[in-house]
Amino acid sequence: MTTLVVTLTKRLEEDFLRQDFVEERNFILSEHQLDAPLFHRTKNIIIEYLPNQTPHLEPQTQLFQNLEVGQHIQFGVDEHRYIVNIEALDNGRFFHARDVSQIFKRESRFFKIVIGIALLTILISFFLAYSSSRRIVAPLRALTRDIRRTQISKEFQLSNKEFEDRELDEIATVFNEFLHEMSQYLERERALVGMASHELKTPVSVVLGALEVLESQHTVSSSSQHVLRRIESAALEMSDNIDVLLKLSRRDGGLSPQQTHIGSIATGVLDDLKSQYDIDSRVDQNTTDDDSWVDADPVLVKMLLRNLIQNALQHTGGKIQLTLTDKHFEVIDQGSDGSDTRPVFPDTNSGKSVVTSNSGLGLYIVTMICDRLGWSVNVRGNDQGGSSVCVSTGAVDGTGAVVETGTEAKSDRT
């Protein structure tokens, strides 16, 4: 708008001045003989006329000197500003100058007023836009803070605010309904896991008790002792899985974190698996004894290592490389041996750890343990066609920084 006003003002001014030039020229020439020179000067106007009969004459006024016929220019002299127009007529040359200093000053004041109004309008518009945007954004920020504060717990923290805007109120209502359904779903899942674990514990205890009775009676032949050992090993493994599921189903407690040496736990797990697999020839263990300490529940750590190692041994036929430090556990296999084409972990080529219906209880327990301990599991394919499973033991604190549990454990021991 400011640009439009300035442009129109300048054009109107130019049109009026041109019209005044024409009218003044016609008036002066109508009152003067065209065959004689003319010099006319007032406070704001300077006019000279030189007929063609006197070509040797030059204009007396310095403003007109060194200017060519046909020019229409504007320039300043001292504190004055002139518009000069030189025309070639049929009978001579007409020199016309007008002092527009007052017009120029009024024009400058007018432009300053227009620019001031424009700046004031921009300032008011900015203030109105800022205040209105704050009013619009404030409820959005409040809803965002409520969503950000939502934590996975026994009961979610719902947003109880009622928003004036109907759309935001609908969003908050739908979000609250979603959180309520999710809370009920998680509660049913935990209750189901807890009840199933309790129900499974009884038959496992019966199996172990029956095995003890058979051993105490010494009625089993030596050839059947191996079968009993396998039954007992499977029952103990199932009992351990049930204990872990019970611990994981109780989100509010059930863990006993302590300084745990993962190298010792891994050695115990490998000794337990020697009855089923050729551990000595298939597993290469790389453990840093000085730093392989973590602050975690030893039962959960043992179950995590057992499921990782056993899963790799069960579904592959080559060597297994096991690396254990206080910062990560890594199990690298060389792929399937042909007897079982199911991958150790699904979607290994994409580098994502995905739990599907074909993953089995072992992987499900691994992901649950990592989630409960605040660890992360990363699964990716390797060059040998197998899988590389890496569990990072660094827990993320509230600021987003990674806490190195091994360093803390080492300082505690010191």
MARNU-312856 format. One record per residue: residue in three letters; residue number from 1; x, z, y of N, C-alpha, C in turn. Coordinates in steps of 0.1 Angstrom, whole numbers. Layout:
% residues N
  residu  num     nu     nw     nv    cau    caw    cav     cu     cw     cv
     ala  NUM      X      Z      Y      X      Z      Y      X      Z      Y
...
//
This chain:
% residues 414
  residu  num     nu     nw     nv    cau    caw    cav     cu     cw     cv
     met    1      8      0    -12      0      0      0      9      0     13
     thr    2     19      8     12     29      8     24     35     -5     26
     thr    3     39    -12     16     45    -25     17     35    -35     22
     leu    4     23    -34     18     12    -43     22      9    -41     37
     val    5      9    -29     41      6    -26     55     17    -31     64
     val    6     30    -28     60     41    -33     68     41    -48     69
     thr    7     39    -55     58     40    -69     58     29    -75     67
     leu    8     16    -70     66      5    -75     74      8    -73     89
     thr    9     13    -61     92     16    -57    106     26    -67    112
     lys   10     37    -70    104     47    -79    109     41    -93    111
     arg   11     33    -98    102     27   -111    104     18   -112    115
     leu   12     10   -101    117      1   -101    129      8   -101    142
     glu   13     19    -93    142     27    -93    154     34   -106    157
     glu   14     39   -113    147     45   -126    149     34   -136    154
     asp   15     22   -136    148     12   -145    152      8   -143    167
     phe   16      6   -130    171      2   -127    184     13   -131    194
     leu   17     26   -129    191     37   -133    200     37   -148    201
     arg   18     36   -155    190     36   -170    191     25   -175    200
     gln   19     13   -169    198      2   -173    206      4   -170    221
     asp   20     10   -158    224     14   -155    238     24   -165    244
     phe   21     34   -169    235     44   -179    240     37   -192    244
     val   22     28   -196    236     21   -209    238     13   -208    251
     glu   23      5   -197    252     -4   -196    264      5   -195    277
     glu   24     15   -187    277     24   -185    288     31   -199    292
     arg   25     35   -206    282     42   -219    285     32   -229    291
     asn   26     20   -229    286     10   -239    291      6   -235    305
     phe   27      5   -222    308      1   -217    321     12   -220    331
     ile   28     24   -218    328     35   -220    337     37   -235    340
     leu   29     36   -243    330     38   -258    332     26   -264    339
     ser   30     14   -258    338      3   -263    345      3   -260    360
     glu   31     11   -250    364     12   -246    378     25   -251    384
     his   32     33   -259    377     46   -264    382     47   -279    379
     gln   33     55   -285    389     58   -299    387     68   -301    376
     leu   34     66   -310    367     75   -312    356     88   -319    359
     asp   35     89   -325    371    102   -332    374    112   -323    381
     ala   36    109   -310    383    118   -301    390    121   -289    382
     pro   37    134   -284    383    137   -272    375    129   -260    379
     leu   38    128   -250    370    120   -238    372    128   -226    367
     phe   39    127   -215    375    133   -203    370    122   -192    374
     his   40    118   -185    364    107   -175    366    111   -162    358
     arg   41    111   -151    365    115   -138    358    106   -127    363
     thr   42    101   -119    353     94   -107    356    101    -96    348
     lys   43     94    -84    347     99    -73    340    102    -75    326
     asn   44     93    -82    319     94    -85    304     96    -99    301
     ile   45     95   -108    310     95   -123    307    106   -130    315
     ile   46    113   -139    309    123   -148    315    120   -162    311
     ile   47    117   -171    321    113   -185    318    122   -194    326
     glu   48    127   -204    320    135   -215    327    130   -229    321
     tyr   49    129   -238    331    125   -252    327    135   -261    333
     leu   50    141   -270    325    150   -280    329    145   -294    326
     pro   51    142   -302    336    136   -315    333    147   -325    327
     asn   52    142   -335    321    152   -345    315    159   -352    325
     gln   53    154   -353    338    162   -360    349    174   -353    352
     thr   54    176   -340    349    188   -333    352    195   -328    339
     pro   55    200   -337    331    206   -332    319    219   -325    320
     his   56    225   -326    333    238   -319    335    236   -304    338
     leu   57    223   -300    341    221   -286    344    220   -278    331
     glu   58    226   -265    332    225   -256    321    217   -244    325
     pro   59    211   -236    315    203   -225    319    211   -214    326
     gln   60    205   -208    336    212   -198    343    213   -184    336
     thr   61    203   -181    328    202   -169    321    212   -169    309
     gln   62    219   -158    308    229   -157    297    223   -157    283
     leu   63    210   -153    282    203   -152    269    202   -166    263
     phe   64    200   -176    272    198   -190    267    210   -198    265
     gln   65    221   -193    270    234   -201    268    239   -201    254
     asn   66    245   -212    250    250   -214    236    240   -214    225
     leu   67    227   -216    229    216   -217    220    211   -232    219
     glu   68    207   -236    208    202   -250    206    187   -251    208
     val   69    183   -263    211    169   -265    213    162   -264    199
     gly   70    150   -258    199    142   -256    187    144   -242    180
     gln   71    153   -234    186    155   -221    179    145   -211    184
     his   72    141   -202    175    132   -191    177    138   -178    171
     ile   73    145   -170    179    153   -160    173    150   -147    180
     gln   74    155   -136    174    153   -122    180    167   -115    179
     phe   75    171   -109    190    183   -102    190    183    -92    202
     gly   76    193    -83    201    193    -72    211    204    -73    221
     val   77    202    -69    233    212    -69    243    211    -55    250
     asp   78    222    -48    248    223    -34    253    211    -26    246
     glu   79    202    -20    254    191    -12    248    178    -21    247
     his   80    179    -33    251    167    -42    251    167    -51    238
     arg   81    156    -55    235    154    -64    223    145    -76    228
     tyr   82    151    -88    226    144   -100    231    140   -109    219
     ile   83    129   -116    222    126   -128    213    127   -140    222
     val   84    136   -149    217    139   -161    225    134   -174    218
     asn   85    127   -182    226    121   -195    220    125   -206    229
     ile   86    132   -216    223    137   -228    231    130   -240    225
     glu   87    122   -247    234    114   -259    229    119   -272    237
     ala   88    118   -283    230    120   -296    236    107   -302    239
     leu   89    103   -304    252     91   -310    256     93   -325    259
     asp   90     82   -332    262     84   -346    265     92   -349    278
     asn   91     90   -339    288     96   -341    301    109   -332    303
     gly   92    112   -323    293    124   -315    295    125   -304    285
     arg   93    133   -294    288    136   -283    279    130   -270    285
     phe   94    123   -262    276    116   -250    281    123   -238    274
     phe   95    128   -229    282    135   -217    277    126   -205    280
     his   96    123   -198    270    113   -187    271    118   -174    263
     ala   97    120   -163    271    124   -150    265    115   -139    268
     arg   98    112   -130    259    103   -119    261    110   -106    257
     asp   99    109    -96    265    115    -83    261    104    -75    253
     val  100    108    -73    240     98    -66    231    103    -52    227
     ser  101    111    -46    236    117    -33    232    106    -23    230
     gln  102     96    -22    239     85    -13    237     77    -15    225
     ile  103     74    -28    222     67    -32    210     75    -28    198
     phe  104     88    -30    198     97    -26    187     97    -11    185
     lys  105     97     -4    196     97     11    194     84     16    188
     arg  106     73     10    194     60     14    188     59     10    173
     glu  107     65     -1    170     65     -6    156     73      4    147
     ser  108     84      8    152     93     17    145     86     30    142
     arg  109     79     35    153     71     48    151     60     46    141
     phe  110     54     34    142     43     32    133     48     31    118
     phe  111     59     25    116     65     24    103     69     38     98
     lys  112     75     46    106     78     60    102     66     68     98
     ile  113     55     66    106     43     73    103     38     68     89
     val  114     38     55     87     33     50     74     42     55     63
     ile  115     55     55     64     64     60     54     62     74     51
     gly  116     60     82     62     57     96     61     44     99     53
     ile  117     34     91     57     21     93     49     23     89     35
     ala  118     31     78     32     33     74     18     41     85     10
     leu  119     51     91     17     58    102     10     49    114      8
     leu  120     41    117     18     32    129     16     22    126      5
     thr  121     17    113      4      8    110     -7     15    111    -20
     ile  122     27    106    -21     35    107    -34     37    122    -37
     leu  123     40    130    -28     42    145    -30     29    151    -35
     ile  124     18    148    -28      5    154    -33      1    149    -46
     ser  125      4    136    -49      0    130    -62      9    136    -73
     phe  126     22    139    -70     30    145    -80     25    159    -83
     phe  127     22    167    -72     17    180    -75      4    180    -83
     leu  128     -5    171    -79    -18    171    -87    -15    167   -101
     ala  129     -6    157   -103     -3    152   -117      3    163   -125
     tyr  130     13    171   -118     20    181   -125     10    193   -129
     ser  131      2    197   -119     -8    208   -122    -18    204   -133
     ser  132    -23    191   -132    -33    187   -142    -26    185   -156
     ser  133    -14    180   -156     -7    179   -169     -4    192   -175
     arg  134     -1    202   -167      1    215   -173    -11    221   -179
     arg  135    -22    218   -172    -35    223   -177    -39    216   -190
     ile  136    -35    203   -191    -38    196   -204    -28    200   -215
     val  137    -15    201   -211     -4    204   -221     -4    218   -226
     ala  138     -9    228   -217     -8    242   -221    -15    245   -234
     pro  139    -28    241   -236    -34    243   -249    -27    236   -261
     leu  140    -21    224   -258    -14    217   -269     -1    226   -273
     arg  141      5    231   -263     17    239   -266     13    252   -273
     ala  142      2    258   -270     -3    270   -277     -6    267   -291
     leu  143    -12    255   -294    -15    251   -307     -2    248   -315
     thr  144      7    242   -308     20    239   -315     27    252   -319
     arg  145     27    262   -310     34    275   -313     27    281   -325
     asp  146     14    281   -325      7    287   -337     11    280   -350
     ile  147     12    266   -349     15    259   -362     30    262   -365
     arg  148     39    263   -355     53    266   -358     55    280   -364
     arg  149     46    289   -360     48    303   -365     42    305   -379
     thr  150     35    295   -384     29    296   -397     39    297   -407
     gln  151     39    308   -415     49    310   -425     42    310   -439
     ile  152     50    306   -449     45    306   -463     45    321   -468
     ser  153     34    327   -469     33    341   -473     20    342   -481
     lys  154     17    355   -484      5    358   -492     -7    353   -484
     glu  155     -8    355   -471    -18    350   -463    -12    343   -451
     phe  156    -16    331   -448    -11    324   -437    -16    330   -424
     gln  157     -8    329   -413    -12    333   -400    -20    322   -393
     leu  158    -33    324   -392    -42    314   -387    -43    314   -372
     ser  159    -47    303   -366    -49    303   -352    -63    307   -348
     asn  160    -64    318   -341    -77    323   -338    -82    320   -324
     lys  161    -74    311   -317    -78    307   -303    -90    297   -303
     glu  162    -98    298   -293   -109    289   -291   -105    281   -279
     phe  163   -103    268   -280    -99    259   -269   -111    253   -262
     glu  164   -109    251   -249   -120    246   -241   -122    231   -245
     asp  165   -112    224   -247   -113    210   -251   -118    208   -265
     arg  166   -128    200   -267   -135    199   -280   -126    193   -290
     glu  167   -117    184   -286   -108    177   -296    -98    188   -301
     leu  168    -92    196   -292    -82    206   -296    -89    216   -305
     asp  169   -101    220   -301   -108    230   -309   -111    225   -323
     glu  170   -114    212   -324   -117    206   -338   -104    206   -346
     ile  171    -92    202   -339    -79    202   -346    -76    216   -351
     ala  172    -78    226   -343    -75    240   -347    -84    244   -358
     thr  173    -97    240   -358   -106    244   -368   -102    237   -381
     val  174    -99    224   -381    -95    217   -393    -82    223   -399
     phe  175    -72    227   -390    -60    232   -394    -62    246   -401
     asn  176    -70    254   -395    -74    267   -401    -80    266   -414
     glu  177    -89    256   -416    -95    254   -429    -85    249   -439
     phe  178    -75    241   -435    -65    236   -444    -56    248   -448
     leu  179    -52    256   -438    -44    268   -442    -52    277   -451
     his  180    -65    279   -449    -72    288   -458    -73    282   -472
     glu  181    -75    269   -473    -75    263   -486    -62    264   -493
     met  182    -51    261   -485    -38    262   -491    -34    276   -495
     ser  183    -38    286   -487    -36    300   -491    -43    303   -504
     gln  184    -55    299   -505    -63    302   -518    -56    294   -530
     tyr  185    -52    282   -527    -46    274   -538    -33    281   -543
     leu  186    -24    285   -533    -12    292   -537    -15    305   -544
     glu  187    -25    312   -539    -28    325   -546    -33    323   -560
     arg  188    -41    312   -562    -46    309   -576    -34    305   -585
     glu  189    -25    297   -579    -13    293   -586     -5    305   -591
     arg  190     -2    314   -581      6    326   -585     -1    335   -595
     ala  191    -14    336   -593    -22    344   -603    -22    337   -617
     leu  192    -23    324   -617    -22    317   -630     -9    319   -637
     val  193      2    317   -629     15    319   -634     17    333   -639
     gly  194     13    343   -632     14    357   -636      7    360   -648
     met  195     -6    356   -649    -14    358   -660     -9    351   -673
     ala  196     -5    338   -671      0    331   -682     13    337   -688
     ser  197     21    342   -678     34    349   -683     31    361   -691
     his  198     21    369   -686     18    382   -693     12    378   -707
     glu  199      3    368   -707     -3    365   -720      8    359   -730
     leu  200     18    352   -725     28    346   -734     38    357   -738
     lys  201     39    367   -731     49    377   -734     45    385   -747
     thr  202     32    387   -749     28    394   -761     32    386   -774
     pro  203     28    373   -776     32    366   -788     47    365   -790
     val  204     54    364   -779     69    364   -780     74    377   -786
     ser  205     69    388   -780     73    401   -785     69    403   -800
     val  206     58    397   -804     54    398   -818     64    390   -827
     val  207     68    378   -822     78    370   -830     91    378   -831
     leu  208     96    383   -820    109    391   -821    108    403   -830
     gly  209     96    410   -829     94    422   -838     94    418   -852
     ala  210     87    407   -855     87    402   -869    101    398   -874
     leu  211    109    393   -866    123    389   -870    131    402   -873
     glu  212    129    412   -865    136    425   -867    132    431   -881
     val  213    118    430   -884    113    435   -896    120    428   -908
     leu  214    120    414   -907    126    406   -918    141    410   -920
     glu  215    148    412   -909    162    415   -910    164    429   -916
     ser  216    156    438   -912    157    452   -917    154    453   -932
     gln  217    145    444   -937    141    444   -952    152    437   -960
     his  218    161    429   -954    171    422   -962    165    414   -973
     thr  219    154    408   -971    147    400   -981    149    385   -978
     val  220    156    381   -968    159    367   -964    172    363   -970
     ser  221    171    352   -977    184    347   -983    194    342   -972
     ser  222    206    342   -977    217    338   -967    215    324   -962
     ser  223    209    315   -970    206    301   -965    196    300   -954
     ser  224    187    310   -954    176    311   -944    180    318   -931
     gln  225    192    325   -931    196    333   -920    198    324   -908
     his  226    203    311   -910    205    302   -899    192    299   -892
     val  227    181    297   -900    168    294   -895    163    305   -886
     leu  228    165    318   -891    161    330   -884    168    331   -871
     arg  229    181    327   -871    189    328   -858    183    318   -848
     arg  230    179    306   -852    174    296   -843    160    301   -838
     ile  231    152    307   -847    139    312   -842    141    323   -832
     glu  232    151    332   -835    153    343   -826    159    338   -812
     ser  233    168    328   -813    173    322   -801    162    316   -792
     ala  234    153    308   -799    142    302   -791    133    312   -785
     ala  235    130    323   -793    121    333   -788    127    341   -776
     leu  236    140    344   -777    147    350   -766    147    341   -753
     glu  237    150    329   -756    150    319   -744    136    319   -738
     met  238    125    319   -746    112    319   -741    109    332   -733
     ser  239    114    343   -739    112    356   -732    119    356   -718
     asp  240    131    350   -718    138    350   -705    130    341   -695
     asn  241    125    330   -700    117    321   -691    105    328   -685
     ile  242     98    335   -694     86    343   -690     90    353   -680
     asp  243    101    360   -681    106    370   -672    108    364   -658
     val  244    115    352   -658    118    345   -646    105    341   -639
     leu  245     95    336   -647     83    332   -641     75    343   -635
     leu  246     76    355   -641     70    367   -635     77    371   -622
     lys  247     90    370   -622     97    373   -610     93    364   -598
     leu  248     93    351   -602     90    341   -592     75    341   -587
     ser  249     66    346   -596     52    346   -592     49    357   -582
     arg  250     58    367   -581     57    378   -571     65    375   -559
     arg  251     58    370   -549     65    366   -537     70    378   -528
     asp  252     63    389   -530     66    400   -522     77    410   -528
     gly  253     83    406   -538     93    415   -544     97    410   -558
     gly  254    102    419   -566    106    416   -580    120    412   -581
     leu  255    128    410   -570    142    405   -571    151    417   -570
     ser  256    163    416   -576    173    426   -575    186    420   -571
     pro  257    188    416   -559    200    409   -555    212    419   -555
     gln  258    223    414   -560    235    421   -561    247    411   -562
     gln  259    259    417   -561    271    408   -562    272    403   -576
     thr  260    271    390   -578    271    384   -591    282    374   -593
     his  261    290    375   -603    301    366   -606    296    355   -614
     ile  262    294    343   -608    288    332   -615    297    326   -626
     gly  263    310    328   -626    319    324   -636    316    331   -649
     ser  264    314    344   -648    310    352   -660    297    349   -666
     ile  265    287    346   -657    274    342   -661    274    329   -668
     ala  266    282    319   -663    283    306   -669    290    307   -682
     thr  267    300    316   -684    306    317   -697    296    323   -707
     gly  268    288    333   -703    278    338   -712    268    328   -716
     val  269    264    319   -707    254    309   -710    260    299   -720
     leu  270    272    295   -718    279    286   -727    280    292   -741
     asp  271    283    305   -741    284    311   -754    271    311   -762
     asp  272    260    314   -754    247    313   -760    243    300   -766
     leu  273    248    289   -759    244    276   -763    253    270   -773
     lys  274    264    277   -777    273    272   -787    266    270   -801
     ser  275    256    278   -803    249    276   -816    241    264   -817
     gln  276    238    257   -806    230    245   -806    238    233   -802
     tyr  277    249    234   -794    256    223   -789    271    225   -791
     asp  278    278    214   -791    293    215   -793    299    217   -779
     ile  279    299    229   -774    303    232   -760    317    229   -758
     asp  280    326    232   -767    340    231   -765    344    217   -762
     ser  281    338    207   -769    342    193   -767    334    186   -756
     arg  282    323    191   -752    315    184   -743    315    190   -729
     val  283    318    202   -727    317    208   -714    331    211   -708
     asp  284    333    205   -696    346    208   -688    342    217   -677
     gln  285    346    230   -677    342    240   -667    353    241   -657
     asn  286    350    241   -644    359    243   -633    353    254   -624
     thr  287    360    265   -625    355    277   -618    366    283   -610
     thr  288    363    286   -597    373    293   -589    370    308   -590
     asp  289    378    315   -597    375    329   -601    375    338   -588
     asp  290    384    335   -578    385    344   -567    372    343   -558
     asp  291    366    332   -557    355    330   -548    341    328   -554
     ser  292    341    328   -567    328    325   -574    319    337   -575
     trp  293    315    343   -563    306    354   -562    295    350   -553
     val  294    283    354   -557    271    352   -548    263    365   -548
     asp  295    255    366   -537    246    378   -536    232    373   -540
     ala  296    229    375   -552    216    371   -558    212    378   -570
     asp  297    200    377   -575    195    383   -587    202    377   -599
     pro  298    210    384   -607    217    378   -618    208    371   -628
     val  299    196    377   -630    187    370   -640    183    357   -636
     leu  300    180    355   -622    177    342   -617    188    332   -618
     val  301    200    337   -614    212    329   -615    215    324   -629
     lys  302    214    333   -639    216    329   -653    206    319   -657
     met  303    193    321   -654    183    312   -658    185    298   -651
     leu  304    189    298   -639    192    285   -632    203    278   -639
     leu  305    214    284   -642    226    278   -648    222    273   -662
     arg  306    214    282   -669    210    278   -683    202    266   -683
     asn  307    192    265   -674    184    253   -674    191    240   -670
     leu  308    200    242   -660    208    230   -656    217    225   -667
     ile  309    225    234   -674    234    230   -684    227    225   -696
     gln  310    216    233   -701    209    229   -713    202    216   -711
     asn  311    197    213   -699    190    200   -697    200    189   -698
     ala  312    212    191   -692    222    180   -693    227    178   -707
     leu  313    229    189   -715    233    188   -729    223    181   -738
     gln  314    210    185   -735    199    180   -744    197    165   -742
     his  315    198    160   -730    193    146   -728    205    137   -726
     thr  316    217    141   -727    229    132   -727    238    134   -739
     gly  317    247    124   -741    255    126   -753    270    126   -749
     gly  318    274    124   -736    288    124   -732    292    138   -727
     lys  319    303    138   -720    308    150   -715    300    155   -703
     ile  320    301    168   -701    294    175   -690    305    182   -681
     gln  321    305    178   -669    315    185   -660    307    195   -651
     leu  322    312    208   -653    305    219   -646    315    225   -636
     thr  323    311    225   -623    319    230   -612    311    242   -605
     leu  324    318    253   -604    311    265   -599    320    271   -588
     thr  325    314    273   -576    320    280   -565    310    289   -559
     asp  326    314    296   -549    304    305   -542    295    297   -533
     lys  327    298    284   -530    290    276   -521    281    266   -529
     his  328    285    262   -541    276    253   -548    279    253   -563
     phe  329    269    250   -570    270    247   -585    267    232   -587
     glu  330    276    226   -595    274    211   -597    275    208   -612
     val  331    265    201   -617    265    196   -631    265    181   -631
     ile  332    275    175   -636    276    160   -637    276    156   -651
     asp  333    267    147   -655    267    141   -668    269    126   -668
     gln  334    270    120   -680    274    106   -681    262     98   -686
     gly  335    250    103   -685    238     95   -688    234     98   -703
     ser  336    223     90   -707    217     93   -720    226     87   -731
     asp  337    224     94   -743    232     89   -754    224     80   -763
     gly  338    212     76   -759    204     67   -766    193     73   -775
     ser  339    195     86   -778    185     93   -786    173     97   -778
     asp  340    175     99   -765    164    103   -757    166     96   -743
     thr  341    157     86   -740    159     78   -728    154     85   -715
     arg  342    147     96   -717    142    103   -705    154    108   -697
     pro  343    154    105   -683    165    110   -675    165    125   -673
     val  344    177    130   -670    178    144   -668    169    148   -656
     phe  345    169    141   -645    161    143   -634    155    129   -630
     pro  346    142    129   -626    136    116   -622    141    111   -609
     asp  347    140     98   -607    143     92   -594    158     95   -590
     thr  348    167     94   -599    181     97   -596    187     87   -587
     asn  349    183     74   -588    189     64   -580    186     65   -566
     ser  350    175     71   -562    172     72   -548    178     84   -541
     gly  351    185     93   -549    191    105   -544    182    116   -540
     lys  352    169    115   -545    159    126   -542    156    134   -554
     ser  353    154    147   -552    150    155   -563    135    156   -563
     val  354    129    150   -573    114    149   -574    110    156   -587
     val  355    100    165   -586     95    171   -598     82    163   -602
     thr  356     82    158   -614     70    151   -619     66    157   -632
     ser  357     55    151   -638     50    157   -650     60    155   -662
     asn  358     70    146   -661     80    143   -671     92    151   -669
     ser  359     93    159   -659    105    166   -656    107    178   -665
     gly  360     97    184   -670     98    196   -679     98    209   -672
     leu  361     97    220   -679     96    233   -674    110    237   -668
     gly  362    121    232   -674    134    235   -669    136    232   -654
     leu  363    133    219   -651    135    215   -637    125    222   -628
     tyr  364    114    225   -633    104    232   -624    109    246   -621
     ile  365    115    253   -631    121    266   -629    133    265   -620
     val  366    141    255   -621    153    253   -612    148    252   -597
     thr  367    138    244   -595    133    242   -581    127    255   -576
     met  368    120    262   -585    113    275   -580    124    285   -577
     ile  369    134    286   -585    145    296   -583    152    292   -570
     cys  370    156    280   -568    162    276   -555    154    279   -543
     asp  371    141    276   -544    132    279   -533    131    294   -531
     arg  372    131    302   -541    130    317   -539    143    323   -534
     leu  373    154    317   -538    167    323   -533    171    317   -519
     gly  374    164    307   -514    168    300   -502    179    290   -504
     trp  375    181    285   -516    191    275   -519    185    262   -519
     ser  376    193    251   -520    188    238   -520    194    230   -532
     val  377    186    221   -537    191    213   -549    191    198   -545
     asn  378    201    191   -548    203    177   -545    206    170   -557
     val  379    199    159   -560    200    151   -572    203    137   -568
     arg  380    214    131   -575    217    117   -572    224    111   -584
     gly  381    223     98   -585    230     91   -596    245     90   -593
     asn  382    252     88   -604    267     86   -603    271     73   -609
     asp  383    284     70   -608    289     57   -613    288     55   -628
     gln  384    288     66   -635    287     65   -650    273     63   -655
     gly  385    264     61   -647    250     59   -651    242     72   -654
     gly  386    249     83   -651    242     96   -653    237    102   -640
     ser  387    237    116   -640    232    123   -628    241    133   -624
     ser  388    241    136   -611    249    147   -605    239    156   -598
     val  389    238    168   -603    229    178   -597    237    189   -590
     cys  390    235    191   -577    243    200   -569    233    210   -563
     val  391    236    223   -566    228    234   -560    237    241   -549
     ser  392    232    240   -537    240    246   -526    235    261   -524
     thr  393    244    270   -524    240    284   -523    239    289   -508
     gly  394    242    281   -498    241    285   -485    227    286   -480
     ala  395    223    298   -476    210    301   -471    209    298   -456
     val  396    198    293   -452    195    290   -438    189    301   -431
     asp  397    195    306   -420    189    317   -413    180    312   -402
     gly  398    175    322   -394    165    318   -384    169    308   -374
     thr  399    182    308   -371    188    299   -361    191    285   -366
     gly  400    189    283   -379    193    270   -385    207    269   -390
     ala  401    215    280   -389    229    280   -393    229    283   -408
     val  402    239    278   -415    241    280   -429    249    293   -431
     val  403    244    302   -439    251    314   -442    259    312   -455
     glu  404    272    314   -455    280    313   -467    280    326   -474
     thr  405    272    326   -485    270    338   -493    283    343   -499
     gly  406    292    333   -503    304    337   -510    313    345   -501
     thr  407    314    341   -488    322    348   -478    317    362   -476
     glu  408    304    364   -475    299    377   -474    302    386   -486
     ala  409    300    379   -498    303    387   -510    317    391   -511
     lys  410    326    382   -507    340    386   -508    344    397   -498
     ser  411    338    397   -486    340    408   -476    335    421   -481
     asp  412    323    420   -488    317    432   -494    326    438   -504
     arg  413    332    430   -513    340    435   -523    353    441   -518
     thr  414    358    435   -506    370    441   -500    366    455   -494
//
